Amino acid sequence: MATIQFRLRSKANKNVSIKVRLSIDRNNVFELNTGFTINPKDWSETTGLPKQNNETNKKISNDLKKLDSYISNNLNTDLGNGILIDSNWLETKINDCFSRVIKTDTGLLINHIQYIIDNANTRKVKNKIGLSPSTIKNYTLFKNIITEYQKKIKKQIQFVEITKPFVDKFTNWLINTKNYSTNYAGKQLEILKTVCIDAEKNEIPVTPYSKIIPFFRESDKDRYIQTLSFEELELIKNVDLSNIEQLNQFKKDNPELTKNLSITPESLNNVRNWILLGCEIGQRGGDLLEITPENIRYNSKNYYIDLIQQKTNKSVTIGIIAPHVIEIIENCLPKKIQHQKLNEYAKVVCKLAGIIEVVKGTKLNTETNRKELDFYPKYELISSHCFRRSFASNYYKKIPTAILINITGHSKESLFLTYINKREDKDANADLFMQFYEKLNKDKTPEMKVLKNGTNN
């Protein structure tokens, strides 16, 4: 006759695993962990169950009795049906009794993130193959965040555990503990959802909720973007950066702003040219700084800049017509510098140009490493990303949006408008259509038409 027993294999003064021992006969004895643990001092050798000295032990005792009954009932049924009874059978019944999902290495969230990173160059994205460097970077940063969160909750995260309560707690941690911005926290949830959907495509069990995880962005009214207007660009273009004595005094008066920077006419003129060029071609800082003479094309009439955007892998051509930018291209194409240095020098150039209006925006607090919303002099908020936004904002409604998004690389107009914090103006679109219509028809000779008056005359 089969017997079922629960027992401990250790008497250490700490929690140890509770084993279940199933003995069918002398040759068929199987013993596995039940998944429960207890301190040996709370275990009764007489009853083979936890002592009834607290609520936790009482619950474990009831669970073990439930398991005993479940194994007994299934054992009789499966023996009658000729099913093999072994360790695998026992493990399955333990998991079935408590509706546990067997966890595997492939079911670990962190492992699948690494799988995506390891196979980045062969992953198919729409009609292309391979992830962009920026996308790989995002997955790597996301993996670091998940690793940190796992340390916080002291467990590895399985896909089958990514439920709404899990996502709510994770979101709370991102925003309230890590103090990430709304956009950055929302981006992590978006990546989490993407990883879960990809896992299911690879036949890894996931929860239904993980495929519909909502993510978010800050609302338009909460977004504070900085751009350089045409008037401000004129200030930058015309500011005198050649007076060495004035520059030396400026460095003394602004030690924090100029820290670790070489404040010379050459270095500042180089950055001025990057600013002026960047605000006329609408590209990201990383793409801007990669421009060399090889990217510039002249067809005996016009200048063009051809490049492939690093983030989107899109091929973009920008026509250059602004006289001051043509001069930069022909005579003083700026030298490449580190992206971070460009951001630091841009603030110096803007302050020297008098762009000191106090505006509301976000600025990095170097002590907390978090961006803080407050009022700052505008030059403190200028970075290379402002150049691209300046191009988009300055030429919006002056040039058809379809042309602008072909240059910036946005996939659709709605994203472009969000980027510059604008709402679609349908009246403006209609007015623009009428303007182009008038231009198309202004040189046409009017046609004489005979209008009938309803009679035969």
C-alpha positions in Angstrom: 0.0 0.0 0.0 1.3 3.4 -1.0 2.3 5.9 1.8 2.8 9.6 1.7 5.0 11.3 4.4 6.3 14.8 5.0 9.7 15.3 6.6 12.7 17.5 7.0 16.3 16.4 6.0 18.0 19.0 8.3 17.9 20.2 11.8 19.7 23.5 11.2 18.5 26.5 13.1 17.0 28.1 10.0 14.3 27.5 7.5 14.7 24.3 5.5 12.7 22.6 2.8 9.8 20.4 3.6 10.0 17.1 1.6 7.2 14.9 0.5 8.1 11.1 0.3 5.9 8.9 -1.8 6.5 5.1 -1.3 4.6 2.8 -3.6 6.7 -0.3 -2.8 10.3 -1.1 -1.9 11.5 -0.4 -5.4 9.4 2.8 -6.0 10.2 5.5 -3.5 10.3 9.1 -4.6 11.1 12.2 -2.6 10.9 15.9 -3.7 10.6 19.4 -2.3 7.1 20.6 -1.7 8.0 24.2 -2.2 7.4 25.0 1.5 10.0 25.8 4.1 10.0 25.8 7.9 12.3 26.1 10.9 12.9 22.6 12.4 11.9 23.9 15.8 8.4 24.4 14.5 8.2 20.9 13.1 6.4 18.0 14.9 8.1 14.6 14.4 5.0 13.0 15.9 2.4 14.3 13.4 4.8 14.8 10.5 3.4 18.3 10.1 4.1 21.8 11.4 3.3 22.6 15.0 0.1 24.6 15.4 1.8 27.5 17.2 1.2 30.3 14.8 -1.0 31.3 11.8 1.9 30.7 9.3 2.5 27.1 10.4 -1.3 26.4 10.5 -1.5 27.5 6.8 1.5 25.4 5.8 -0.1 22.4 7.6 -3.4 22.8 5.7 -1.5 23.1 2.4 0.4 19.9 3.2 -2.8 18.1 4.0 -4.3 19.4 0.7 -1.2 18.0 -1.1 -1.5 14.6 0.6 -5.1 14.3 -0.4 -4.4 15.5 -4.0 -1.5 13.0 -4.5 -3.5 10.1 -3.0 -6.6 10.8 -5.2 -4.5 11.1 -8.4 -2.3 8.2 -7.6 -5.2 5.8 -7.4 -6.7 7.1 -10.6 -3.4 7.1 -12.6 -2.4 3.6 -11.3 -5.7 2.3 -12.6 -5.0 3.9 -16.0 -1.6 2.4 -16.2 0.2 5.7 -16.1 3.9 5.6 -15.1 4.5 6.8 -11.5 7.9 8.3 -11.0 9.6 11.5 -9.9 8.4 13.5 -12.9 4.8 12.4 -12.1 5.2 13.5 -8.4 6.7 16.9 -9.4 3.8 17.5 -11.8 1.2 16.7 -9.1 2.9 19.1 -6.6 2.8 21.9 -9.2 -0.8 21.1 -10.3 -2.0 21.0 -6.7 -1.0 24.6 -6.1 -1.4 25.8 -9.8 2.3 26.5 -10.0 3.9 27.1 -13.3 7.2 25.3 -13.8 9.9 28.0 -14.1 12.7 27.7 -16.6 15.7 29.8 -17.6 14.0 30.8 -20.8 11.1 32.1 -18.7 13.3 34.6 -17.0 12.7 38.2 -18.2 16.4 39.1 -17.8 17.5 36.1 -20.0 15.2 37.1 -22.9 16.4 40.7 -22.8 19.9 39.4 -23.2 18.7 37.1 -26.0 17.4 40.1 -27.9 20.7 42.0 -27.3 22.8 39.0 -28.4 20.8 38.5 -31.6 20.4 42.2 -32.4 22.2 42.1 -35.8 19.9 39.4 -37.1 16.5 40.6 -35.8 14.0 41.6 -38.4 12.4 45.1 -37.9 9.7 45.7 -40.5 11.5 45.3 -43.8 15.0 45.7 -42.4 17.4 43.4 -40.5 19.3 44.4 -37.4 18.6 46.7 -34.5 20.1 50.2 -34.5 22.8 51.1 -32.0 20.4 53.3 -30.1 17.8 50.5 -29.8 20.5 48.1 -28.5 21.5 50.8 -26.0 17.9 51.1 -24.9 17.7 47.3 -24.3 21.0 47.3 -22.4 19.8 50.2 -20.1 16.5 48.4 -19.6 18.3 45.2 -18.6 20.3 47.2 -16.1 17.1 48.6 -14.6 15.5 45.2 -14.4 18.7 43.8 -12.7 18.5 46.6 -10.1 14.8 46.0 -9.5 15.4 42.3 -9.0 17.9 43.1 -6.3 15.3 45.3 -4.7 12.6 42.6 -4.7 15.2 39.9 -4.0 14.0 37.5 -6.7 14.4 36.9 -10.5 11.4 38.0 -12.5 9.6 35.3 -14.6 7.3 36.2 -17.5 4.5 34.4 -15.8 4.7 36.8 -12.9 4.3 40.0 -15.0 0.7 40.8 -14.0 -1.0 44.1 -13.4 0.0 44.2 -9.7 3.6 43.6 -10.8 3.5 46.3 -13.4 1.9 48.7 -10.9 4.6 48.1 -8.3 7.3 48.4 -11.0 5.9 51.7 -12.2 5.7 53.0 -8.7 9.4 52.1 -8.2 10.4 53.8 -11.5 8.7 57.1 -10.7 8.8 57.4 -6.9 11.9 55.5 -5.9 14.2 56.0 -8.9 12.6 59.5 -9.7 12.7 58.8 -13.4 10.9 61.3 -15.6 7.4 60.5 -16.9 8.8 59.9 -20.4 11.6 57.7 -19.2 9.5 55.6 -16.9 6.9 55.2 -19.7 9.6 54.1 -22.1 10.7 51.3 -19.8 7.1 50.0 -19.7 7.0 50.2 -23.5 10.2 48.1 -23.7 8.8 45.6 -21.1 5.7 45.1 -23.2 7.8 44.7 -26.4 10.0 42.0 -24.7 6.9 40.1 -23.4 5.3 40.1 -26.9 8.6 38.9 -28.4 8.9 36.2 -25.7 5.5 34.8 -26.7 6.5 34.7 -30.3 9.4 32.5 -29.2 6.8 30.2 -27.5 7.6 31.3 -23.9 4.5 31.4 -21.7 3.5 35.0 -20.8 0.5 36.5 -19.0 -2.3 38.0 -21.0 -1.8 41.4 -19.3 1.9 41.6 -20.3 0.9 42.0 -23.9 -1.3 45.0 -23.2 0.8 46.8 -20.7 -0.1 50.5 -21.0 2.7 53.0 -21.2 2.6 56.8 -21.2 4.2 60.1 -22.1 4.0 63.4 -20.5 1.1 65.5 -21.8 1.7 68.4 -24.2 1.0 70.9 -21.4 3.8 69.3 -19.3 6.4 69.4 -22.0 8.9 72.3 -22.0 11.0 72.2 -25.1 13.7 74.7 -25.9 14.4 76.1 -29.4 16.5 78.9 -30.9 14.4 81.3 -32.9 15.6 83.0 -36.1 16.3 86.1 -34.1 18.3 84.2 -31.5 20.3 82.5 -34.3 21.1 86.0 -35.6 22.5 86.9 -32.2 24.7 83.8 -32.3 25.8 84.5 -35.8 26.8 88.0 -35.0 28.3 87.7 -31.6 32.0 88.7 -31.5 34.0 85.7 -30.3 37.5 87.0 -31.2 38.3 89.3 -28.2 40.6 87.1 -26.1 40.6 89.5 -23.2 36.8 89.5 -23.0 36.8 85.7 -23.2 39.3 85.4 -20.4 37.2 87.7 -18.3 34.1 85.7 -19.2 35.9 82.5 -18.0 36.7 84.1 -14.7 33.2 85.3 -14.2 31.6 82.0 -15.1 33.8 79.3 -13.5 31.1 76.6 -13.4 29.9 77.2 -16.9 33.4 77.1 -18.4 34.8 74.4 -16.2 37.2 72.1 -18.2 36.5 74.0 -21.4 39.1 75.8 -23.6 37.5 79.2 -24.1 39.3 80.4 -27.2 38.1 82.1 -30.4 38.8 78.9 -32.3 36.9 76.5 -30.0 33.9 78.8 -29.7 33.7 79.6 -33.5 33.8 75.9 -34.1 30.8 75.3 -31.9 29.0 78.4 -33.3 29.3 76.8 -36.7 27.9 73.5 -35.4 24.9 75.4 -33.9 24.2 77.3 -37.1 24.6 74.2 -39.2 22.5 72.1 -36.9 19.6 74.5 -36.8 19.4 74.5 -40.6 19.5 70.7 -41.3 17.3 69.3 -38.5 19.4 66.2 -37.6 20.1 64.6 -34.2 23.4 65.5 -32.5 25.0 62.2 -33.2 24.3 62.5 -37.0 25.2 66.2 -37.1 28.7 65.5 -35.6 29.4 62.8 -38.2 29.1 65.1 -41.2 32.3 65.4 -43.2 33.1 66.7 -46.7 32.1 63.3 -48.0 28.5 64.0 -47.0 28.4 67.2 -49.0 27.4 67.2 -52.6 27.3 70.1 -55.2 25.6 69.8 -58.6 26.9 73.1 -60.1 23.9 74.9 -58.7 23.0 73.7 -55.2 24.5 72.1 -52.2 23.1 69.0 -50.6 24.0 67.0 -47.5 23.4 63.2 -47.8 23.4 61.1 -44.6 21.9 58.0 -43.1 20.4 58.6 -39.7 21.9 56.4 -37.0 18.6 55.9 -35.1 16.2 55.1 -37.9 18.7 54.0 -40.6 16.8 56.4 -43.0 18.6 57.9 -45.9 18.1 61.7 -45.8 19.0 64.5 -48.2 18.9 68.1 -47.1 19.2 71.0 -49.5 21.3 73.9 -48.3 20.2 77.4 -49.3 20.9 79.7 -46.3 23.9 81.9 -47.3 25.6 81.7 -43.9 25.4 77.8 -43.9 26.7 77.7 -47.5 29.7 79.8 -46.3 30.3 77.3 -43.4 30.2 74.4 -45.8 32.5 76.1 -48.3 35.0 77.7 -46.0 34.9 76.4 -42.4 33.1 73.1 -41.9 33.4 72.6 -38.2 35.7 70.0 -36.6 34.2 67.0 -34.9 34.1 67.2 -31.1 32.6 65.0 -28.3 28.8 65.2 -28.1 28.9 66.2 -24.5 31.5 68.9 -25.2 29.3 70.3 -27.9 26.4 70.6 -25.4 28.7 72.3 -22.8 30.2 74.8 -25.3 26.8 75.6 -26.8 25.7 77.0 -23.5 28.8 79.2 -23.4 28.2 80.5 -26.9 24.5 81.2 -26.2 25.3 83.1 -23.0 27.9 85.2 -24.9 25.3 85.9 -27.5 22.9 87.2 -24.9 20.4 84.4 -24.8 19.7 84.8 -21.1 15.9 85.1 -20.9 14.6 83.1 -17.9 12.4 80.3 -19.1 10.7 77.2 -17.6 12.3 73.9 -18.4 14.1 70.8 -17.1 17.8 70.7 -16.1 19.9 67.9 -14.9 20.8 68.0 -11.2 24.3 66.5 -11.1 23.9 65.5 -7.5 20.8 63.4 -7.9 21.4 62.7 -11.6 17.8 63.5 -12.3 16.2 66.3 -14.4 14.4 69.0 -12.4 11.6 71.3 -13.7 12.2 75.0 -12.7 13.0 78.4 -14.2 16.5 78.8 -15.6 18.4 81.2 -17.9 17.7 79.8 -21.4 21.3 79.3 -22.3 21.6 76.7 -19.5 19.0 74.5 -21.2 20.5 74.6 -24.7 21.9 71.3 -26.1 22.4 69.7 -29.5 18.9 68.3 -29.4 17.6 71.9 -29.4 19.2 72.4 -32.9 16.9 69.8 -34.5 13.9 71.1 -32.7 14.7 74.7 -33.7 14.8 73.6 -37.4 11.4 71.9 -37.1 9.8 74.7 -35.1 11.2 77.6 -37.1 10.2 76.2 -40.5 6.8 74.7 -39.4 4.0 76.3 -41.5 6.6 78.1 -43.6 7.5 74.9 -45.5 5.1 72.0 -46.1 5.2 69.5 -43.1 5.6 66.6 -45.5 8.9 68.1 -46.6 10.0 68.8 -43.1 9.4 65.2 -41.8 11.3 63.8 -44.7 14.3 65.8 -43.5 13.9 65.2 -39.7 13.1 61.5 -40.4 9.8 61.4 -38.4 7.6 58.6 -39.7 4.4 60.5 -39.6 3.0 64.0 -39.1 1.5 63.3 -35.6 4.9 62.4 -34.2 6.5 65.5 -35.8 3.8 67.7 -34.2 4.3 66.1 -30.8 8.0 66.6 -31.2 7.6 70.4 -31.6 4.7 70.5 -29.1 2.2 71.6 -31.7 -1.4 70.5 -32.4 -2.6 69.9 -36.0 -4.0 73.2 -37.3 -6.5 72.2 -40.0 -7.3 75.8 -40.9 -3.6 76.4 -41.5 -3.3 73.3 -43.7 -6.3 74.6 -45.7 -4.7 78.0 -46.0 -1.4 76.5 -47.1 -3.2 74.5 -49.8 -4.9 77.7 -51.1 -1.5 79.5 -51.1 0.0 76.8 -53.3 -3.0 76.7 -55.5 -2.8 80.4 -56.1 0.9 80.0 -57.0 0.1 77.2 -59.4 -2.5 79.3 -61.2 -1.2 82.8 -61.0 0.4 82.7 -64.5 -2.5 81.0 -66.2 -4.5 83.0 -68.7 -8.1 83.3 -67.6 -10.6 81.3 -69.6 -13.8 82.9 -70.9 -16.8 80.9 -70.0 -20.4 81.3 -71.3 -22.9 80.8 -68.5 -26.4 79.7 -69.5 -29.2 81.8 -68.0 -31.9 79.1 -68.4 -33.2 80.4 -71.7 -32.5 79.5 -75.3 -31.2 83.0 -76.0 
